[in-house]
Amino acid sequence: MRPFAVGSDSAPLLHVFADTTRAHIVTGLKAAGVHIVDRSQKPVRGADLTNLVAAHFAILGVVGTVDSQVVMIVRLATMEGDSLSQVRLMGPPASAAAFGDSLARLFAPTILGQR
């Protein structure tokens, strides 16, 4: 799972929001039994090549603001590019953890059911 993209108004608050949401998605998916491959480290080191696992799903997202509300669009897709679910969330900056927890609960059954 890679970090979410942050819109053109990439204030530090949006980066924190994106990172917090992502962390809660990862924690929730792991708790549900989903194996997570962390793709946030760039570049891939040579030592990592022996441990690469083929991903079956991707969670993609973008974060921005509208009228002092944080807007997040997140998509669960297959690695072939088929969109399985897309969610648009809007709320105050303090809602990052709740967004991540909700997304993990939403996506986990689909990921686990299609292994």
N, C-alpha and C positions, 0 to 999 in steps of 0.2 A: 504494500500500500504506500503510495507516494503522498507527499504533502499536497494540500489543496492549493489551487491557484487563488491569488488574491487580486481583486479588481484594481482598476487604475488608481483608485483612491487608497493606495496601499499603506494606510496609516498603521503604526505599530499595533494598535488595538485590533485591527483585522487579522494580523499575523497571529497574535495571541489567541483570538477567537478560533481561527482555523486550526491551530495546533491543539488547542484544548478539545475542540470537537473531534478531531482526528484521534487523539489519545483515548477519548471515551468510546469511540467506535471500536478501536483496536481492543481495548479492555473488555468491552461487551461481547465482541465476537469471540475472543479467546475463551471467555467464561462459558460461552455457548458451545465450545468445542471446535471452533473454526481455526485451522492452521493459518497463521498470518505470516506473510513474507514481507519484511520491512524493506521497501525500495527507496527509503528516504535518504540513504547515504549515497552520495555521488562523489567520485566515480566508483564503480565496482572494482574492488581490489582483486589482484590475481589470486590471493588466498581464498577469496569468497567464491571463486568459480566452481570449486568442487562441491560447494554446498547449495548451489542454485537449485531451486525447485520450480518446476513449470507452474505458473499461476493459471487458475481456471476462471477467475473472476477479477474484475477491477472495480474499485470504488473511486469515482472521479468527482471532483467538486470545485466550485468557484464561490468565493465569498466577496460581498460588496456591501454598500450601505445605500439606503433609500430613506430619506426623511428621518435621520438619526436612528433608524432601525437597521439591524444587520440582516442581510438577505443571503441565504445560502441555497444553491442548487446542487443537489448531489444525485449521482446516477450510479446504479449497480449495472454492470455490463459483463458479458462474456468476453473472453480474450479475442474472440472473433469479431467483436464490435456490436453484438446484438444487445440492445438495451433491455434489461429485465425490469427495471423500476427507476423512476425518476421522481424526486421529491423537491419541492420548493418550500423552504422554511423562512419565516420572518419573525424577528423578535428583538428584544433588548440585548445589548452586549452581554449581559449576565446569563443568557440562555445557552451558552456554548455547551456546557456539560449536559444539559437536558436534551439538546439537539443530538449530541453524540450518542447518548444512551438510547434515545428513540430510534435513531437510524440503525444501531446495532440490533435492537429487537426486531426491527422491520426486515433487515437484510439477512439475518442469521438463518431463518427457516428456508429461505430460497437457496442460500449457499449450501447448507447442509443437505437439502433435499436433492440437489443436482450434482453431487459429487460423483 
